């Protein structure tokens, strides 16, 4: 399923048709990814690389982060508190 979704996403991006991936599918994939990412970070006590270096642009990262911040009804003060929280020792 993961490989299939990734292949469909790459094709949609290459063709310039991101709407080929339904909003519902995207929401399901992002929800699952965010939940497992958060669980791993909490369990390990330190950050986990969310993607391979160079695989997404700064713009793509910020656009996605802003969408998630808005969806969770957070403000920049909330984000700053989480961003600066102490990390565990690896």
trRosetta pair geometry for C-beta under 8 A, 3 or more apart (Angstrom, degrees):
i j d omega theta_ij theta_ji phi_ij phi_ji
1 4 5.6 -56 -145 36 29 113
1 5 6.3 28 157 -18 65 105
2 5 5.9 -56 -148 36 29 108
2 6 6.2 25 156 -16 65 109
3 6 5.8 -57 -145 40 30 111
3 7 6.2 31 156 -20 65 107
4 7 5.8 -56 -148 36 28 110
4 8 6.4 26 155 -16 64 107
5 8 5.8 -58 -148 39 30 110
5 9 6.2 30 154 -20 66 108
5 21 7.9 74 -159 -126 82 121
5 25 7.4 -173 -128 170 110 116
5 29 6.1 157 -177 -99 155 140
6 9 5.6 -54 -145 37 30 112
6 10 6.3 32 155 -20 65 104
7 10 5.8 -52 -147 35 30 111
7 11 6.4 29 154 -17 63 107
8 11 5.8 -56 -149 38 30 112
8 12 6.3 31 154 -20 65 107
8 20 7.1 -145 174 121 94 111
8 21 6.3 124 127 -84 110 97
9 12 5.7 -53 -145 36 31 111
9 13 6.3 28 157 -16 65 107
9 21 5.9 23 -97 -62 75 146
10 13 5.9 -58 -148 39 29 108
10 14 6.1 29 155 -20 65 109
11 14 5.7 -55 -144 37 29 112
11 15 6.2 17 160 -8 65 112
11 20 7.5 -77 101 95 94 154
12 15 6.1 -65 -145 45 26 103
12 17 5.1 -101 -154 84 74 75
12 18 5.3 99 145 -108 115 36
12 19 7.8 -171 -164 44 124 33
12 20 4.1 -155 -111 53 113 119
12 21 5.5 -106 -10 -21 171 95
13 16 7.5 33 -176 -74 31 31
13 18 6.4 40 -86 -84 62 85
15 20 7.4 49 68 -18 129 146
17 20 4.6 62 123 -28 106 110
18 21 6.4 -47 -179 33 59 100
21 25 5.5 -117 -177 80 80 126
21 26 5.6 92 134 -57 113 99
22 25 4.5 97 60 5 87 101
22 26 6.9 -153 94 -3 47 86
23 26 5.7 -58 -150 40 32 112
23 27 6.2 35 152 -22 67 106
24 27 5.7 -53 -147 35 29 113
24 28 6.5 30 155 -19 63 105
25 28 5.8 -55 -150 35 31 111
25 29 6.3 26 155 -15 66 108
26 29 5.9 -57 -146 39 30 108
26 30 6.1 24 159 -13 67 110
27 30 6.0 -57 -140 42 27 106
27 31 6.0 30 159 -23 64 110
28 31 5.8 -54 -144 35 25 113
28 32 6.4 22 159 -14 62 108
29 32 6.1 -59 -150 39 28 107
29 33 6.2 23 156 -15 65 112
30 33 5.7 -59 -142 42 30 110
30 34 5.9 29 161 -20 68 109
30 68 7.8 -148 172 -88 127 107
31 34 6.0 -56 -143 37 24 108
31 35 6.3 22 159 -17 61 110
32 35 6.0 -59 -147 37 27 110
32 36 6.4 16 161 -10 65 109
33 36 6.2 -61 -145 41 27 102
33 37 6.0 29 157 -21 65 111
34 37 5.7 -56 -143 38 27 113
34 38 6.2 26 160 -17 64 108
34 68 7.1 168 -105 -134 142 134
35 38 6.0 -56 -146 37 26 108
35 39 6.3 26 155 -19 62 109
36 39 5.6 -53 -145 38 33 114
36 40 6.3 35 156 -20 66 105
37 40 5.9 -58 -152 35 28 109
37 41 6.4 25 155 -16 65 107
37 48 6.4 -152 -152 67 75 121
37 50 6.1 29 -136 -114 140 92
38 41 5.8 -56 -146 38 31 110
38 42 6.1 28 157 -16 66 109
39 42 5.9 -57 -144 40 28 109
39 43 6.1 25 158 -18 64 112
40 43 5.8 -58 -142 39 27 109
40 44 6.0 10 165 -5 66 115
40 48 4.9 3 116 -22 125 156
41 44 6.3 -65 -138 47 23 99
41 45 7.9 153 169 -26 52 6
41 46 7.1 -113 -149 92 69 25
41 47 6.0 -2 -124 -116 109 38
41 48 5.6 -122 -74 3 77 97
42 45 7.6 24 -179 -69 25 44
44 48 6.7 104 38 -59 149 101
44 88 7.2 -170 130 62 56 132
44 90 7.9 6 166 -119 103 71
45 87 6.9 117 154 178 68 64
45 88 2.5 -8 157 27 116 153
45 89 7.3 -10 121 39 129 40
45 90 7.9 -176 87 -86 97 43
46 87 5.1 69 -115 176 71 112
46 88 5.3 -106 -48 63 80 84
46 89 7.6 -45 -59 133 123 4
46 90 5.3 -28 -3 -76 164 83
47 87 6.7 -45 -17 -127 84 138
49 52 7.3 62 144 -89 128 33
49 53 7.8 -57 -159 -45 134 73
51 55 4.9 -126 157 67 112 126
51 56 5.6 46 98 0 159 114
52 55 4.4 83 66 -27 87 130
56 60 4.4 -121 -175 88 99 131
56 61 5.5 120 119 -57 121 85
57 60 4.6 100 52 6 79 101
57 61 6.9 -139 96 -5 44 87
58 61 5.6 -56 -150 36 31 114
58 62 6.3 24 157 -14 67 108
59 62 6.0 -59 -143 40 29 104
59 63 6.0 29 159 -20 66 109
60 63 5.9 -53 -141 37 26 111
60 64 6.3 22 160 -14 61 111
61 64 6.1 -66 -153 40 25 107
61 65 6.1 21 155 -17 65 111
62 65 5.6 -53 -138 40 32 111
62 66 6.0 33 161 -20 66 106
63 66 6.0 -56 -148 36 25 110
63 67 6.5 27 152 -19 60 107
64 67 5.7 -55 -150 35 32 113
64 68 6.4 26 155 -14 66 106
65 68 5.8 -59 -149 39 31 108
65 69 6.2 34 152 -23 67 106
66 69 5.5 -51 -143 35 32 114
66 70 6.3 31 157 -16 65 105
67 70 5.9 -56 -149 39 28 108
67 71 6.2 28 154 -20 64 110
68 71 5.5 -52 -140 38 32 113
68 72 6.2 21 161 -9 65 109
69 72 6.3 -65 -148 44 25 101
69 74 4.9 -89 -162 63 75 109
69 79 6.1 -15 -123 -72 125 130
70 73 7.4 27 -180 -77 36 37
70 74 7.8 -90 -66 43 19 72
74 78 4.3 -126 -161 82 96 139
74 79 5.8 103 142 -51 130 86
75 78 5.2 103 52 7 63 102
75 79 7.3 -127 104 -2 35 92
76 79 5.3 -52 -145 40 39 115
76 80 6.1 46 154 -26 68 101
77 80 5.7 -51 -148 32 30 113
77 81 6.8 33 153 -21 62 101
78 81 5.9 -55 -157 30 31 111
78 82 6.8 20 152 -8 65 107
79 82 5.9 -62 -152 43 34 106
79 83 5.8 36 153 -26 70 111
80 83 5.5 -53 -137 36 30 114
80 84 6.2 7 168 -1 65 112
81 84 6.7 -75 -149 46 21 94
81 85 6.8 42 152 -54 61 95
82 85 5.7 -33 -151 -8 35 118
